[in-house]
Structures are given as C-alpha cells and as structure tokens.
C-alpha cells in the first residue's frame, strides 16, 4: 500500500502503525527544534499534519436516515492556518513554548494510538480464545 492508500481498505492496526510512525517523526523534528533554540538563524520545522497524509483516502460519511444532512466537506481534513512566529535578535525563530506545546500534543496523540492498538489486540486475542 502506498503512503496515501485507500482508508477503506486499511485496517485499524495499519492506521495505528502509521499514526505511531508519524508521531515518532514529529517528536524527532520537535526535539531538534528545541535543541537548536539558541542557534542563530535557525528556523523551527514541523512535519505535515497526520490528516494530510490521509487526504484523498477518506471514507464517505454514512447516512443511516433520510433526515441526515449531506456533508459538503470532511471537517477533520480542514487545513489549519500557520501561526506567525517571532524572531529573536539573532534571527532564531524557535519559540520554546510553542515547541513544548507541540511535543505535549504529539505525546498525547502517540498515547492514544498505542491505547487503541492495545485494545484492538486484546479484542483480537479474546476473539481467538486466548487470555494471555
């Protein structure tokens, strides 16, 4: 499956694995930003949002009632605007507050993916009749 494979054919384990890989890459990039917080002229970097990796592979919304409204777009994939960063006198554009907030958010996303993966594997083991 390619990087933007069909979400409908992707199982939960594959999606969780891709999310964990994304979170790992983002943690590395953000840690590099923090490490270079005092480097003159350094530009803070970030990876593309995880949702952008799934563009073009979203599942259609199910209308289980004729009273449901048709969705015009997927709100999860809506783009977020860039926040302008301030520069220090030496040209450094790293805000430690922003980087630490992003690190905390990414850690929470990682924890969620791990929990979903663990729960899915527990259900799978239960369905197979294995308790350990």
N, CA, C and O atoms as CSV, one atom per row, in Angstrom:
chain,resi,resn,atom,element,x,y,z
A,1,UNK,N,N,0.853,-1.182,0.000
A,1,UNK,CA,C,0.000,0.000,0.000
A,1,UNK,C,C,0.890,1.233,0.000
A,1,UNK,O,O,1.896,1.272,0.709
A,2,UNK,N,N,0.534,2.232,-0.781
A,2,UNK,CA,C,1.341,3.443,-0.829
A,2,UNK,C,C,1.011,4.342,0.357
A,2,UNK,O,O,0.126,4.042,1.158
A,3,UNK,N,N,1.743,5.448,0.451
A,3,UNK,CA,C,1.601,6.348,1.611
A,3,UNK,C,C,0.203,6.926,1.731
A,3,UNK,O,O,-0.231,7.260,2.833
A,4,UNK,N,N,-0.508,7.049,0.625
A,4,UNK,CA,C,-1.865,7.586,0.668
A,4,UNK,C,C,-2.846,6.520,0.229
A,4,UNK,O,O,-3.728,6.778,-0.590
A,5,UNK,N,N,-2.692,5.306,0.779
A,5,UNK,CA,C,-3.548,4.184,0.411
A,5,UNK,C,C,-4.994,4.452,0.763
A,5,UNK,O,O,-5.312,5.403,1.477
A,6,UNK,N,N,-5.856,3.608,0.258
A,6,UNK,CA,C,-7.283,3.746,0.464
A,6,UNK,C,C,-7.613,3.466,1.926
A,6,UNK,O,O,-7.332,2.380,2.431
A,7,UNK,N,N,-8.198,4.428,2.592
A,7,UNK,CA,C,-8.524,4.309,4.014
A,7,UNK,C,C,-9.547,3.204,4.242
A,7,UNK,O,O,-9.529,2.552,5.286
A,8,UNK,N,N,-10.447,2.984,3.270
A,8,UNK,CA,C,-11.469,1.958,3.424
A,8,UNK,C,C,-10.857,0.564,3.494
A,8,UNK,O,O,-11.402,-0.314,4.163
A,9,UNK,N,N,-9.725,0.345,2.808
A,9,UNK,CA,C,-9.098,-0.980,2.816
A,9,UNK,C,C,-8.028,-1.100,3.899
A,9,UNK,O,O,-7.413,-2.157,4.036
A,10,UNK,N,N,-7.798,-0.050,4.660
A,10,UNK,CA,C,-6.761,-0.044,5.692
A,10,UNK,C,C,-7.373,-0.514,7.016
A,10,UNK,O,O,-8.396,0.012,7.454
A,11,UNK,N,N,-6.742,-1.505,7.646
A,11,UNK,CA,C,-7.255,-1.964,8.920
A,11,UNK,C,C,-6.769,-1.055,10.053
A,11,UNK,O,O,-5.901,-0.203,9.867
A,12,UNK,N,N,-7.347,-1.263,11.203
A,12,UNK,CA,C,-7.036,-0.410,12.355
A,12,UNK,C,C,-5.572,-0.510,12.758
A,12,UNK,O,O,-4.971,0.488,13.156
A,13,UNK,N,N,-4.994,-1.698,12.659
A,13,UNK,CA,C,-3.598,-1.867,13.049
A,13,UNK,C,C,-2.672,-1.084,12.126
A,13,UNK,O,O,-1.709,-0.471,12.587
A,14,UNK,N,N,-2.954,-1.101,10.837
A,14,UNK,CA,C,-2.133,-0.356,9.884
A,14,UNK,C,C,-2.251,1.138,10.136
A,14,UNK,O,O,-1.252,1.857,10.106
A,15,UNK,N,N,-3.470,1.609,10.386
A,15,UNK,CA,C,-3.681,3.025,10.654
A,15,UNK,C,C,-2.966,3.438,11.942
A,15,UNK,O,O,-2.343,4.498,11.995
A,16,UNK,N,N,-3.056,2.609,12.970
A,16,UNK,CA,C,-2.367,2.915,14.235
A,16,UNK,C,C,-0.857,2.927,14.030
A,16,UNK,O,O,-0.161,3.775,14.588
A,17,UNK,N,N,-0.346,1.987,13.229
A,17,UNK,CA,C,1.091,1.951,12.960
A,17,UNK,C,C,1.549,3.210,12.226
A,17,UNK,O,O,2.598,3.767,12.547
A,18,UNK,N,N,0.768,3.659,11.244
A,18,UNK,CA,C,1.118,4.878,10.520
A,18,UNK,C,C,1.079,6.080,11.444
A,18,UNK,O,O,1.925,6.969,11.343
A,19,UNK,N,N,0.102,6.117,12.349
A,19,UNK,CA,C,-0.001,7.226,13.303
A,19,UNK,C,C,1.199,7.235,14.253
A,19,UNK,O,O,1.737,8.296,14.572
A,20,UNK,N,N,1.615,6.046,14.701
A,20,UNK,CA,C,2.770,5.957,15.591
A,20,UNK,C,C,4.046,6.374,14.873
A,20,UNK,O,O,4.885,7.058,15.458
A,21,UNK,N,N,4.206,5.974,13.616
A,21,UNK,CA,C,5.379,6.390,12.835
A,21,UNK,C,C,5.402,7.906,12.676
A,21,UNK,O,O,6.451,8.538,12.802
A,22,UNK,N,N,4.233,8.482,12.397
A,22,UNK,CA,C,4.128,9.938,12.237
A,22,UNK,C,C,4.498,10.641,13.551
A,22,UNK,O,O,5.253,11.613,13.548
A,23,UNK,N,N,3.962,10.144,14.668
A,23,UNK,CA,C,4.242,10.763,15.966
A,23,UNK,C,C,5.730,10.668,16.296
A,23,UNK,O,O,6.305,11.607,16.847
A,24,UNK,N,N,6.353,9.543,15.965
A,24,UNK,CA,C,7.784,9.384,16.204
A,24,UNK,C,C,8.591,10.396,15.392
A,24,UNK,O,O,9.501,11.034,15.921
A,25,UNK,N,N,8.260,10.541,14.110
A,25,UNK,CA,C,8.968,11.517,13.269
A,25,UNK,C,C,8.769,12.929,13.791
A,25,UNK,O,O,9.709,13.724,13.817
A,26,UNK,N,N,7.546,13.244,14.207
A,26,UNK,CA,C,7.271,14.602,14.699
A,26,UNK,C,C,8.031,14.872,15.994
A,26,UNK,O,O,8.564,15.966,16.181
A,27,UNK,N,N,8.085,13.893,16.885
A,27,UNK,CA,C,8.840,14.073,18.124
A,27,UNK,C,C,10.307,14.362,17.828
A,27,UNK,O,O,10.916,15.206,18.484
A,28,UNK,N,N,10.880,13.667,16.842
A,28,UNK,CA,C,12.274,13.891,16.474
A,28,UNK,C,C,12.488,15.306,15.944
A,28,UNK,O,O,13.458,15.967,16.314
A,29,UNK,N,N,11.589,15.772,15.080
A,29,UNK,CA,C,11.719,17.116,14.491
A,29,UNK,C,C,11.570,18.181,15.568
A,29,UNK,O,O,12.338,19.143,15.603
A,30,UNK,N,N,10.581,18.013,16.452
A,30,UNK,CA,C,10.364,19.000,17.510
A,30,UNK,C,C,11.523,19.004,18.509
A,30,UNK,O,O,11.910,20.065,19.000
A,31,UNK,N,N,12.072,17.841,18.811
A,31,UNK,CA,C,13.232,17.776,19.709
A,31,UNK,C,C,14.429,18.489,19.086
A,31,UNK,O,O,15.202,19.142,19.788
A,32,UNK,N,N,14.581,18.363,17.776
A,32,UNK,CA,C,15.665,19.072,17.088
A,32,UNK,C,C,15.446,20.584,17.170
A,32,UNK,O,O,16.401,21.344,17.327
A,33,UNK,N,N,14.189,21.018,17.065
A,33,UNK,CA,C,13.891,22.450,17.202
A,33,UNK,C,C,14.295,22.954,18.584
A,33,UNK,O,O,14.914,24.011,18.709
A,34,UNK,N,N,13.941,22.191,19.624
A,34,UNK,CA,C,14.277,22.595,20.994
A,34,UNK,C,C,15.797,22.618,21.171
A,34,UNK,O,O,16.340,23.520,21.808
A,35,UNK,N,N,16.473,21.628,20.606
A,35,UNK,CA,C,17.935,21.572,20.726
A,35,UNK,C,C,18.606,22.760,20.048
A,35,UNK,O,O,19.704,23.156,20.438
A,36,UNK,N,N,17.956,23.331,19.036
A,36,UNK,CA,C,18.528,24.463,18.307
A,36,UNK,C,C,17.888,25.798,18.683
A,36,UNK,O,O,17.932,26.756,17.911
A,37,UNK,N,N,17.297,25.852,19.869
A,37,UNK,CA,C,16.607,27.071,20.300
A,37,UNK,C,C,17.541,28.266,20.422
A,37,UNK,O,O,17.087,29.409,20.358
A,38,UNK,N,N,18.825,28.028,20.594
A,38,UNK,CA,C,19.792,29.125,20.717
A,38,UNK,C,C,20.704,29.249,19.505
A,38,UNK,O,O,21.687,29.989,19.549
A,39,UNK,N,N,20.400,28.546,18.435
A,39,UNK,CA,C,21.219,28.603,17.220
A,39,UNK,C,C,20.801,29.808,16.392
A,39,UNK,O,O,19.647,29.885,15.970
A,40,UNK,N,N,21.695,30.741,16.149
A,40,UNK,CA,C,21.331,31.930,15.360
A,40,UNK,C,C,20.815,31.558,13.969
A,40,UNK,O,O,21.422,30.751,13.266
A,41,UNK,N,N,19.697,32.152,13.586
A,41,UNK,CA,C,19.123,31.964,12.262
A,41,UNK,C,C,18.376,30.657,12.057
A,41,UNK,O,O,17.920,30.383,10.947
A,42,UNK,N,N,18.236,29.841,13.100
A,42,UNK,CA,C,17.569,28.547,12.948
A,42,UNK,C,C,16.070,28.741,12.771
A,42,UNK,O,O,15.447,29.511,13.502
A,43,UNK,N,N,15.492,28.041,11.797
A,43,UNK,CA,C,14.050,28.069,11.541
A,43,UNK,C,C,13.416,26.819,12.143
A,43,UNK,O,O,13.875,25.706,11.885
A,44,UNK,N,N,12.373,26.992,12.938
A,44,UNK,CA,C,11.658,25.848,13.504
A,44,UNK,C,C,11.001,25.065,12.371
A,44,UNK,O,O,10.490,25.642,11.411
A,45,UNK,N,N,11.026,23.751,12.502
A,45,UNK,CA,C,10.437,22.872,11.496
A,45,UNK,C,C,9.323,22.052,12.125
A,45,UNK,O,O,9.231,21.923,13.346
A,46,UNK,N,N,8.479,21.502,11.260
A,46,UNK,CA,C,7.424,20.597,11.707
A,46,UNK,C,C,7.099,19.663,10.561
A,46,UNK,O,O,7.433,19.957,9.413
A,47,UNK,N,N,6.458,18.550,10.845
A,47,UNK,CA,C,6.032,17.630,9.798
A,47,UNK,C,C,4.606,17.988,9.390
A,47,UNK,O,O,3.909,18.713,10.099
A,48,UNK,N,N,4.186,17.475,8.249
A,48,UNK,CA,C,2.810,17.710,7.808
A,48,UNK,C,C,1.864,17.086,8.817
A,48,UNK,O,O,2.197,16.071,9.429
A,49,UNK,N,N,0.679,17.682,9.003
A,49,UNK,CA,C,-0.299,17.071,9.914
A,49,UNK,C,C,-0.653,15.658,9.452
A,49,UNK,O,O,-0.680,15.382,8.252
A,50,UNK,N,N,-0.919,14.779,10.389
A,50,UNK,CA,C,-1.229,13.388,10.054
A,50,UNK,C,C,-2.417,13.302,9.104
A,50,UNK,O,O,-2.439,12.466,8.201
A,51,UNK,N,N,-3.397,14.166,9.310
A,51,UNK,CA,C,-4.582,14.137,8.479
A,51,UNK,C,C,-4.246,14.377,7.008
A,51,UNK,O,O,-4.914,13.839,6.126
A,52,UNK,N,N,-3.221,15.178,6.738
A,52,UNK,CA,C,-2.858,15.456,5.347
A,52,UNK,C,C,-2.295,14.212,4.664
A,52,UNK,O,O,-2.344,14.106,3.439
A,53,UNK,N,N,-1.758,13.263,5.451
A,53,UNK,CA,C,-1.267,12.014,4.875
A,53,UNK,C,C,-2.409,11.130,4.397
A,53,UNK,O,O,-2.207,10.230,3.582
A,54,UNK,N,N,-3.609,11.390,4.906
A,54,UNK,CA,C,-4.770,10.580,4.542
A,54,UNK,C,C,-5.665,11.250,3.506
A,54,UNK,O,O,-6.691,10.685,3.127
A,55,UNK,N,N,-5.303,12.435,3.042
A,55,UNK,CA,C,-6.131,13.138,2.060
A,55,UNK,C,C,-6.340,12.269,0.836
A,55,UNK,O,O,-5.428,11.583,0.374
A,56,UNK,N,N,-7.552,12.313,0.323
A,56,UNK,CA,C,-7.876,11.532,-0.855
A,56,UNK,C,C,-8.185,10.083,-0.526
A,56,UNK,O,O,-8.476,9.294,-1.424
A,57,UNK,N,N,-8.125,9.722,0.756
A,57,UNK,CA,C,-8.417,8.338,1.121
A,57,UNK,C,C,-9.460,8.274,2.233
A,57,UNK,O,O,-9.532,7.284,2.962
A,58,UNK,N,N,-10.264,9.321,2.366
A,58,UNK,CA,C,-11.235,9.352,3.448
A,58,UNK,C,C,-12.452,8.502,3.108
A,58,UNK,O,O,-12.803,8.320,1.942
A,59,UNK,N,N,-13.080,7.993,4.151
A,59,UNK,CA,C,-14.296,7.221,3.980
A,59,UNK,C,C,-15.472,8.164,3.799
A,59,UNK,O,O,-15.510,9.224,4.424
A,60,UNK,N,N,-16.438,7.799,2.950
A,60,UNK,CA,C,-17.624,8.642,2.840
A,60,UNK,C,C,-18.437,8.542,4.126
A,60,UNK,O,O,-18.436,7.506,4.791
A,61,UNK,N,N,-19.115,9.604,4.464
A,61,UNK,CA,C,-19.964,9.593,5.643
A,61,UNK,C,C,-21.211,8.764,5.354
A,61,UNK,O,O,-21.787,8.851,4.270
A,62,UNK,N,N,-21.619,7.961,6.330
A,62,UNK,CA,C,-22.792,7.115,6.161
A,62,UNK,C,C,-24.037,7.895,6.559
A,62,UNK,O,O,-24.072,8.525,7.616
A,63,UNK,N,N,-25.058,7.850,5.707
A,63,UNK,CA,C,-26.348,8.459,6.014
A,63,UNK,C,C,-27.298,7.319,6.348
A,63,UNK,O,O,-27.795,6.641,5.449
A,64,UNK,N,N,-27.552,7.104,7.633
A,64,UNK,CA,C,-28.394,5.992,8.062
A,64,UNK,C,C,-29.853,6.389,8.196
A,64,UNK,O,O,-30.703,5.568,8.542
A,65,UNK,N,N,-30.132,7.639,7.924
A,65,UNK,CA,C,-31.502,8.139,7.991
A,65,UNK,C,C,-31.706,9.146,6.867
A,65,UNK,O,O,-30.794,9.911,6.552
A,66,UNK,N,N,-32.886,9.157,6.259
A,66,UNK,CA,C,-33.129,10.151,5.208
A,66,UNK,C,C,-33.137,11.583,5.743
A,66,UNK,O,O,-33.112,12.534,4.962
A,67,UNK,N,N,-33.171,11.745,7.065
A,67,UNK,CA,C,-33.169,13.071,7.674
A,67,UNK,C,C,-31.758,13.625,7.849
A,67,UNK,O,O,-31.599,14.798,8.189
A,68,UNK,N,N,-30.731,12.806,7.623
A,68,UNK,CA,C,-29.355,13.278,7.742
A,68,UNK,C,C,-29.033,14.290,6.654
A,68,UNK,O,O,-29.485,14.157,5.516
A,69,UNK,N,N,-28.256,15.290,7.006
A,69,UNK,CA,C,-27.805,16.281,6.036
A,69,UNK,C,C,-26.571,15.768,5.320
A,69,UNK,O,O,-25.751,15.062,5.908
A,70,UNK,N,N,-26.440,16.121,4.059
A,70,UNK,CA,C,-25.255,15.725,3.307
A,70,UNK,C,C,-24.094,16.624,3.722
A,70,UNK,O,O,-24.263,17.835,3.861
A,71,UNK,N,N,-22.926,16.038,3.918
A,71,UNK,CA,C,-21.745,16.804,4.303
A,71,UNK,C,C,-21.081,17.362,3.057
A,71,UNK,O,O,-20.930,16.661,2.056
A,72,UNK,N,N,-20.686,18.629,3.123
A,72,UNK,CA,C,-20.027,19.248,1.976
A,72,UNK,C,C,-18.532,19.024,1.998
A,72,UNK,O,O,-17.891,19.059,0.947
A,73,UNK,N,N,-17.950,18.793,3.181
A,73,UNK,CA,C,-16.520,18.527,3.284
A,73,UNK,C,C,-16.249,17.776,4.561
A,73,UNK,O,O,-17.104,17.702,5.445
A,74,UNK,N,N,-15.075,17.227,4.658
A,74,UNK,CA,C,-14.671,16.496,5.850
A,74,UNK,C,C,-14.003,17.473,6.812
A,74,UNK,O,O,-12.903,17.942,6.523
A,75,UNK,N,N,-14.629,17.796,7.947
A,75,UNK,CA,C,-14.055,18.786,8.864
A,75,UNK,C,C,-12.737,18.332,9.476
A,75,UNK,O,O,-11.943,19.173,9.897
A,76,UNK,N,N,-12.481,17.036,9.539
A,76,UNK,CA,C,-11.232,16.551,10.111
A,76,UNK,C,C,-10.050,16.944,9.233
A,76,UNK,O,O,-8.946,17.156,9.733
A,77,UNK,N,N,-10.281,17.043,7.906
A,77,UNK,CA,C,-9.203,17.340,6.985
A,77,UNK,C,C,-9.070,18.829,6.688
A,77,UNK,O,O,-8.279,19.218,5.829
A,78,UNK,N,N,-9.839,19.670,7.393
A,78,UNK,CA,C,-9.742,21.105,7.161
A,78,UNK,C,C,-8.343,21.599,7.491
A,78,UNK,O,O,-7.756,21.190,8.493
A,79,UNK,N,N,-7.817,22.463,6.664
A,79,UNK,CA,C,-6.465,22.968,6.887
A,79,UNK,C,C,-6.459,24.001,8.003
A,79,UNK,O,O,-7.404,24.773,8.170
A,80,UNK,N,N,-5.388,23.994,8.749
A,80,UNK,CA,C,-5.212,24.964,9.813
A,80,UNK,C,C,-4.227,26.013,9.348
A,80,UNK,O,O,-3.232,25.699,8.695
A,81,UNK,N,N,-4.505,27.256,9.685
A,81,UNK,CA,C,-3.617,28.337,9.286
A,81,UNK,C,C,-2.302,28.313,10.035
A,81,UNK,O,O,-2.223,27.803,11.152
A,82,UNK,N,N,-1.285,28.859,9.427
A,82,UNK,CA,C,0.027,28.963,10.060
A,82,UNK,C,C,0.014,30.102,11.075
A,82,UNK,O,O,-0.603,31.143,10.844
A,83,UNK,N,N,0.690,29.900,12.184
A,83,UNK,CA,C,0.821,30.939,13.199
A,83,UNK,C,C,2.175,31.614,12.980
A,83,UNK,O,O,3.217,30.959,12.940
A,84,UNK,N,N,2.133,32.922,12.841
A,84,UNK,CA,C,3.385,33.653,12.627
A,84,UNK,C,C,4.256,33.544,13.877
A,84,UNK,O,O,3.768,33.672,15.000
A,85,UNK,N,N,5.531,33.310,13.668
A,85,UNK,CA,C,6.448,33.210,14.800
A,85,UNK,C,C,7.286,34.473,14.901
A,85,UNK,O,O,7.574,35.132,13.902
A,86,UNK,N,N,7.664,34.789,16.115
A,86,UNK,CA,C,8.549,35.930,16.327
A,86,UNK,C,C,9.980,35.453,16.232
A,86,UNK,O,O,10.276,34.283,16.474
A,87,UNK,N,N,10.855,36.356,15.881
A,87,UNK,CA,C,12.282,36.040,15.790
A,87,UNK,C,C,13.024,36.745,16.908
A,87,UNK,O,O,12.677,37.854,17.315
A,88,UNK,N,N,14.053,36.069,17.390
A,88,UNK,CA,C,14.923,36.702,18.364
A,88,UNK,C,C,15.884,37.621,17.609
A,88,UNK,O,O,15.969,37.538,16.384
A,89,UNK,N,N,16.602,38.486,18.306
A,89,UNK,CA,C,17.533,39.394,17.620
A,89,UNK,C,C,18.586,38.685,16.760
A,89,UNK,O,O,19.089,39.267,15.798
A,90,UNK,N,N,18.928,37.421,17.100
A,90,UNK,CA,C,19.919,36.698,16.294
A,90,UNK,C,C,19.292,35.952,15.115
A,90,UNK,O,O,19.980,35.205,14.419
A,91,UNK,N,N,17.981,36.153,14.887
A,91,UNK,CA,C,17.312,35.535,13.742
A,91,UNK,C,C,16.707,34.181,14.026
A,91,UNK,O,O,16.141,33.571,13.119
A,92,UNK,N,N,16.798,33.686,15.243
A,92,UNK,CA,C,16.245,32.396,15.604
A,92,UNK,C,C,14.722,32.501,15.689
A,92,UNK,O,O,14.196,33.433,16.297
A,93,UNK,N,N,14.009,31.536,15.073
A,93,UNK,CA,C,12.549,31.568,15.047
A,93,UNK,C,C,11.928,30.452,15.884
A,93,UNK,O,O,10.789,30.060,15.630
A,94,UNK,N,N,12.651,29.934,16.873
A,94,UNK,CA,C,12.134,28.852,17.705
A,94,UNK,C,C,11.522,29.436,18.974
A,94,UNK,O,O,12.194,30.128,19.739
A,95,UNK,N,N,10.244,29.148,19.186
A,95,UNK,CA,C,9.579,29.518,20.432
A,95,UNK,C,C,9.490,28.254,21.282
A,95,UNK,O,O,8.792,27.307,20.919
A,96,UNK,N,N,10.194,28.238,22.409
A,96,UNK,CA,C,10.179,27.050,23.257
A,96,UNK,C,C,8.779,26.714,23.751
A,96,UNK,O,O,8.431,25.538,23.862
A,97,UNK,N,N,7.973,27.725,24.049
A,97,UNK,CA,C,6.597,27.471,24.480
A,97,UNK,C,C,5.823,26.720,23.403
A,97,UNK,O,O,5.144,25.736,23.696
A,98,UNK,N,N,5.925,27.185,22.149
A,98,UNK,CA,C,5.230,26.519,21.040
A,98,UNK,C,C,5.730,25.094,20.859
A,98,UNK,O,O,4.936,24.173,20.669
A,99,UNK,N,N,7.040,24.911,20.917
A,99,UNK,CA,C,7.621,23.588,20.696
A,99,UNK,C,C,7.221,22.619,21.810
A,99,UNK,O,O,6.908,21.460,21.538
A,100,UNK,N,N,7.228,23.080,23.047
A,100,UNK,CA,C,6.846,22.214,24.155
A,100,UNK,C,C,5.361,21.871,24.113
A,100,UNK,O,O,4.970,20.765,24.484
A,101,UNK,N,N,4.531,22.813,23.664
A,101,UNK,CA,C,3.103,22.538,23.500
A,101,UNK,C,C,2.890,21.484,22.413
A,101,UNK,O,O,2.095,20.560,22.580
A,102,UNK,N,N,3.610,21.633,21.301
A,102,UNK,CA,C,3.502,20.647,20.216
A,102,UNK,C,C,4.003,19.282,20.671
A,102,UNK,O,O,3.418,18.261,20.311
A,103,UNK,N,N,5.074,19.250,21.457
A,103,UNK,CA,C,5.582,17.979,21.983
A,103,UNK,C,C,4.546,17.304,22.879
A,103,UNK,O,O,4.355,16.091,22.796
A,104,UNK,N,N,3.882,18.072,23.726
A,104,UNK,CA,C,2.853,17.512,24.605
A,104,UNK,C,C,1.672,16.984,23.795
A,104,UNK,O,O,1.152,15.908,24.089
A,105,UNK,N,N,1.247,17.732,22.777
A,105,UNK,CA,C,0.148,17.287,21.914
A,105,UNK,C,C,0.513,15.990,21.201
A,105,UNK,O,O,-0.290,15.060,21.126
A,106,UNK,N,N,1.719,15.942,20.688
A,106,UNK,CA,C,2.174,14.756,19.959
A,106,UNK,C,C,2.274,13.558,20.894
A,106,UNK,O,O,1.948,12.438,20.501
A,107,UNK,N,N,2.717,13.779,22.111
A,107,UNK,CA,C,2.787,12.702,23.097
A,107,UNK,C,C,1.391,12.149,23.383
A,107,UNK,O,O,1.214,10.937,23.506
A,108,UNK,N,N,0.407,13.031,23.488
A,108,UNK,CA,C,-0.974,12.596,23.702
A,108,UNK,C,C,-1.510,11.802,22.520
A,108,UNK,O,O,-2.218,10.810,22.701
A,109,UNK,N,N,-1.168,12.244,21.293
A,109,UNK,CA,C,-1.592,11.517,20.096
A,109,UNK,C,C,-0.948,10.130,20.049
A,109,UNK,O,O,-1.588,9.148,19.673
A,110,UNK,N,N,0.322,10.066,20.435
A,110,UNK,CA,C,1.038,8.792,20.474
A,110,UNK,C,C,0.393,7.852,21.486
A,110,UNK,O,O,0.174,6.675,21.198
A,111,UNK,N,N,0.093,8.372,22.662
A,111,UNK,CA,C,-0.523,7.563,23.712
A,111,UNK,C,C,-1.888,7.034,23.266
A,111,UNK,O,O,-2.223,5.882,23.539
A,112,UNK,N,N,-2.672,7.863,22.587
A,112,UNK,CA,C,-3.975,7.432,22.084
A,112,UNK,C,C,-3.820,6.289,21.079
A,112,UNK,O,O,-4.543,5.295,21.155
A,113,UNK,N,N,-2.884,6.426,20.143
A,113,UNK,CA,C,-2.663,5.379,19.140
A,113,UNK,C,C,-2.215,4.075,19.800
A,113,UNK,O,O,-2.662,2.998,19.406
A,114,UNK,N,N,-1.338,4.165,20.796
A,114,UNK,CA,C,-0.883,2.965,21.499
A,114,UNK,C,C,-2.048,2.311,22.242
A,114,UNK,O,O,-2.188,1.088,22.216
A,115,UNK,N,N,-2.878,3.107,22.898
A,115,UNK,CA,C,-4.032,2.561,23.620
A,115,UNK,C,C,-5.018,1.881,22.665
A,115,UNK,O,O,-5.533,0.805,22.971
A,116,UNK,N,N,-5.283,2.498,21.518
A,116,UNK,CA,C,-6.186,1.887,20.541
A,116,UNK,C,C,-5.608,0.572,20.026
A,116,UNK,O,O,-6.320,-0.425,19.905
A,117,UNK,N,N,-4.332,0.580,19.730
A,117,UNK,CA,C,-3.652,-0.624,19.255
A,117,UNK,C,C,-3.744,-1.737,20.300
A,117,UNK,O,O,-4.057,-2.880,19.967
A,118,UNK,N,N,-3.475,-1.405,21.549
A,118,UNK,CA,C,-3.515,-2.384,22.638
A,118,UNK,C,C,-4.921,-2.948,22.811
A,118,UNK,O,O,-5.089,-4.159,22.953
A,119,UNK,N,N,-5.928,-2.085,22.801
A,119,UNK,CA,C,-7.315,-2.541,22.959
A,119,UNK,C,C,-7.726,-3.431,21.790
A,119,UNK,O,O,-8.395,-4.445,21.989
A,120,UNK,N,N,-7.335,-3.064,20.585
A,120,UNK,CA,C,-7.669,-3.849,19.401
A,120,UNK,C,C,-7.033,-5.233,19.507
A,120,UNK,O,O,-7.684,-6.237,19.217
A,121,UNK,N,N,-5.767,-5.293,19.921
A,121,UNK,CA,C,-5.089,-6.580,20.065
A,121,UNK,C,C,-5.737,-7.419,21.169
A,121,UNK,O,O,-5.818,-8.641,21.041
A,122,UNK,N,N,-6.197,-6.785,22.249
A,122,UNK,CA,C,-6.878,-7.509,23.322
A,122,UNK,C,C,-8.183,-8.124,22.819
A,122,UNK,O,O,-8.503,-9.268,23.141
A,123,UNK,N,N,-8.935,-7.354,22.026
A,123,UNK,CA,C,-10.181,-7.888,21.455
A,123,UNK,C,C,-9.889,-9.030,20.482
A,123,UNK,O,O,-10.623,-10.018,20.440
A,124,UNK,N,N,-8.823,-8.894,19.708
A,124,UNK,CA,C,-8.438,-9.921,18.753
A,124,UNK,C,C,-8.076,-11.205,19.484
A,124,UNK,O,O,-8.490,-12.290,19.075
A,125,UNK,N,N,-7.290,-11.091,20.586
A,125,UNK,CA,C,-6.922,-12.265,21.372
A,125,UNK,C,C,-8.158,-12.915,22.009
A,125,UNK,O,O,-8.268,-14.140,22.066
A,126,UNK,N,N,-9.079,-12.080,22.483
A,126,UNK,CA,C,-10.299,-12.583,23.085
A,126,UNK,C,C,-11.123,-13.356,22.053
A,126,UNK,O,O,-11.670,-14.415,22.359
A,127,UNK,N,N,-11.210,-12.823,20.835
A,127,UNK,CA,C,-11.959,-13.499,19.779
A,127,UNK,C,C,-11.323,-14.835,19.413
A,127,UNK,O,O,-12.027,-15.757,19.001
A,128,UNK,N,N,-10.008,-14.955,19.555
A,128,UNK,CA,C,-9.314,-16.209,19.268
A,128,UNK,C,C,-9.350,-17.183,20.453
A,128,UNK,O,O,-8.910,-18.327,20.344
A,129,UNK,N,N,-9.880,-16.708,21.581
A,129,UNK,CA,C,-9.981,-17.563,22.757
A,129,UNK,C,C,-8.715,-17.617,23.590
A,129,UNK,O,O,-8.539,-18.520,24.408
A,130,UNK,N,N,-7.830,-16.645,23.379
A,130,UNK,CA,C,-6.584,-16.605,24.146
A,130,UNK,C,C,-6.734,-15.567,25.241
A,130,UNK,O,O,-7.215,-14.460,24.998
A,131,UNK,N,N,-6.324,-15.922,26.437
A,131,UNK,CA,C,-6.481,-14.992,27.556
A,131,UNK,C,C,-5.173,-14.330,27.952
A,131,UNK,O,O,-5.211,-13.376,28.729
A,132,UNK,N,N,-4.032,-14.767,27.473
A,132,UNK,CA,C,-2.749,-14.224,27.899
A,132,UNK,C,C,-2.099,-13.347,26.957
A,132,UNK,O,O,-1.011,-12.842,27.233
